[in-house]
Amino acid sequence: MSSRPLRPSGRSRYRLLAAAAVAAAGGTAWLVRSKRPQPPDPAPAPPRIGYTRNGASVAPADTETTES
């Protein structure tokens, strides 16, 4: 049988409790962060109407010609 006591000393016990508290806080922070909602995907750019910035005209969207 060993001569060491089965219970750790007061100082070791406090170190063990501090390490457990830090580990629990880290685990809780990780869990909270992983549960955060993700931002939505960005919306597509709206279509440009009218003229571009360099002054060139934009081609109309429906360029179908009717043949009679």
PAZAPA-4460 file (N, C-alpha, C; in steps of 0.05 Angstrom, whole numbers, plus 32768, in hexadecimal, padded with zeros to 4 digits):
% residues 68
    n_x    n_y    n_z   ca_x   ca_y   ca_z    c_x    c_y    c_z   seq   type   mol
   8011   7FE9   8000   8000   8000   8000   8012   8019   8000     1      M     A
   8009   802D   7FF2   801A   8045   7FF0   8017   8056   8009     2      S     A
   802B   8067   800D   802B   8078   8025   801E   8093   801E     3      S     A
   8018   8098   8005   800B   80B1   7FFD   7FEE   80B1   8005     4      R     A
   7FE3   80C8   800D   7FC6   80C9   8013   7FB5   80C6   7FFA     5      P     A
   7F9E   80BB   7FFC   7F8C   80B7   7FE5   7F81   80D1   7FDB     6      L     A
   7F7D   80E4   7FED   7F72   80FE   7FE5   7F8A   8111   7FE0     7      R     A
   7F88   8121   7FCB   7F9E   8134   7FC5   7F9E   814B   7FDA     8      P     A
   7FB4   8158   7FDC   7FB6   816E   7FEF   7FA4   8185   7FE7     9      S     A
   7FA0   8198   7FF9   7F8F   81AE   7FF3   7F97   81BE   7FDB    10      G     A
   7FB1   81C2   7FD8   7FBC   81D1   7FC2   7FB7   81C2   7FA7    11      R     A
   7FBC   81A8   7FA7   7FB7   8199   7F8F   7F99   8198   7F88    12      S     A
   7F89   8196   7F9C   7F6C   8195   7F98   7F62   81AF   7F8B    13      R     A
   7F6D   81C6   7F94   7F65   81E0   7F88   7F6F   81E2   7F6C    14      Y     A
   7F86   81D8   7F66   7F90   81D8   7F4B   7F7F   81C7   7F39    15      R     A
   7F77   81B0   7F43   7F66   819E   7F33   7F4A   81AB   7F2F    16      L     A
   7F3F   81B8   7F43   7F26   81C6   7F3F   7F28   81DD   7F2C    17      L     A
   7F3E   81EC   7F2D   7F42   8202   7F1B   7F45   81F8   7EFE    18      A     A
   7F53   81E3   7EFA   7F56   81D7   7EDF   7F3B   81CE   7ED5    19      A     A
   7F2B   81C1   7EE6   7F11   81B8   7EDE   7EFF   81CF   7ED7    20      A     A
   7F00   81E5   7EE7   7EF0   81FD   7EE1   7EF8   8209   7EC6    21      A     A
   7F11   820B   7EC1   7F1A   8216   7EA8   7F12   8205   7E90    22      V     A
   7F13   81EB   7E93   7F0B   81D8   7E7E   7EED   81DA   7E7A    23      A     A
   7EDD   81DC   7E8F   7EC0   81DF   7E8D   7EB9   81F9   7E7F    24      A     A
   7EC7   820F   7E86   7EC1   8229   7E7A   7EC8   8228   7E5C    25      A     A
   7EDE   821C   7E55   7EE6   8219   7E39   7ED2   8209   7E29    26      G     A
   7ECA   81F3   7E35   7EB6   81E2   7E28   7E9B   81F0   7E24    27      G     A
   7E93   81FF   7E38   7E7A   820E   7E35   7E7D   8224   7E20    28      T     A
   7E93   8232   7E1F   7E97   8247   7E0B   7E97   823B   7DEF    29      A     A
   7EA4   8224   7DEC   7EA5   8216   7DD2   7E88   820E   7DCA    30      W     A
   7E79   8204   7DDC   7E5E   81FB   7DD6   7E4C   8212   7DCE    31      L     A
   7E4E   8228   7DDD   7E3E   8240   7DD7   7E46   824B   7DBB    32      V     A
   7E60   824B   7DB5   7E69   8256   7D9B   7E60   8244   7D84    33      R     A
   7E60   822A   7D89   7E58   8218   7D73   7E3A   8219   7D6E    34      S     A
   7E2A   8222   7D81   7E0D   8223   7D7E   7E04   823E   7D72    35      K     A
   7E16   8251   7D6D   7E0E   826B   7D63   7E04   8267   7D46    36      R     A
   7DEE   8276   7D3F   7DE4   8274   7D24   7DF8   827F   7D10    37      P     A
   7DF9   8273   7CF9   7E0B   827C   7CE4   7DFD   8292   7CD4    38      Q     A
   7E0C   82A6   7CCB   7E00   82BC   7CBB   7DF6   82B1   7CA1    39      P     A
   7DE0   82BD   7C96   7DD6   82B3   7C7C   7DE9   82B9   7C65    40      P     A
   7DE5   82AB   7C4F   7DF5   82B0   7C38   7DEF   82CC   7C2D    41      D     A
   7E02   82DA   7C22   7DFD   82F5   7C17   7DE9   82F3   7C00    42      P     A
   7DD9   8308   7BFD   7DC5   8309   7BE8   7DD3   830E   7BCD    43      A     A
   7DC8   8304   7BB7   7DD4   8309   7B9D   7DD2   8327   7B97    44      P     A
   7DE4   8330   7B86   7DE4   834D   7B7E   7DCB   8353   7B6D    45      A     A
   7DBE   8369   7B72   7DA6   8370   7B62   7DAF   8376   7B45    46      P     A
   7D9C   8374   7B33   7DA3   837B   7B17   7DA7   8399   7B14    47      P     A
   7DB9   83A0   7B03   7DBF   83BC   7AFE   7DAB   83C7   7AE9    48      R     A
   7DA0   83DD   7AEF   7D8C   83EA   7ADD   7D98   8404   7AD4    49      I     A
   7D96   8409   7ABA   7D9F   8423   7AB0   7DBC   8422   7AA6    50      G     A
   7DCC   8435   7AAE   7DE7   8437   7AA4   7DFB   842D   7AB8    51      Y     A
   7E12   8424   7AAE   7E28   841C   7AC0   7E38   8435   7AC8    52      T     A
   7E4B   8431   7AD9   7E5A   8448   7AE2   7E6C   8455   7ACD    53      R     A
   7E74   8445   7AB9   7E85   8450   7AA5   7E76   845D   7A8E    54      N     A
   7E5B   845E   7A8F   7E4B   846C   7A7C   7E41   845A   7A65    55      G     A
   7E4A   8441   7A63   7E41   8430   7A4E   7E24   8426   7A55    56      A     A
   7E13   8424   7A41   7DF8   841C   7A47   7DF7   83FE   7A4B    57      S     A
   7DE4   83F5   7A5B   7DE1   83D9   7A60   7DCE   83CD   7A4C    58      V     A
   7DD4   83B6   7A42   7DC3   83A9   7A2F   7DA9   83A1   7A3C    59      A     A
   7D92   83A5   7A2F   7D79   839D   7A3B   7D77   837F   7A40    60      P     A
   7D69   8377   7A54   7D68   835A   7A5B   7D59   834A   7A46    61      A     A
   7D43   8354   7A3B   7D34   8345   7A27   7D39   8350   7A0B    62      D     A
   7D4B   8344   79FD   7D53   834E   79E2   7D46   833D   79CC    63      T     A
   7D2F   8331   79D2   7D21   8320   79BE   7D14   8333   79A9    64      E     A
   7D17   832C   7990   7D0A   833C   797B   7CF4   832B   7970    65      T     A
   7CDE   8338   796A   7CC8   8329   795F   7CC9   832C   7941    66      T     A
   7CC6   8317   7933   7CC7   8317   7916   7CAA   8314   790C    67      E     A
   7CA1   8327   78FB   7C86   8326   78F1   7C86   8321   78D4    68      S     A
***
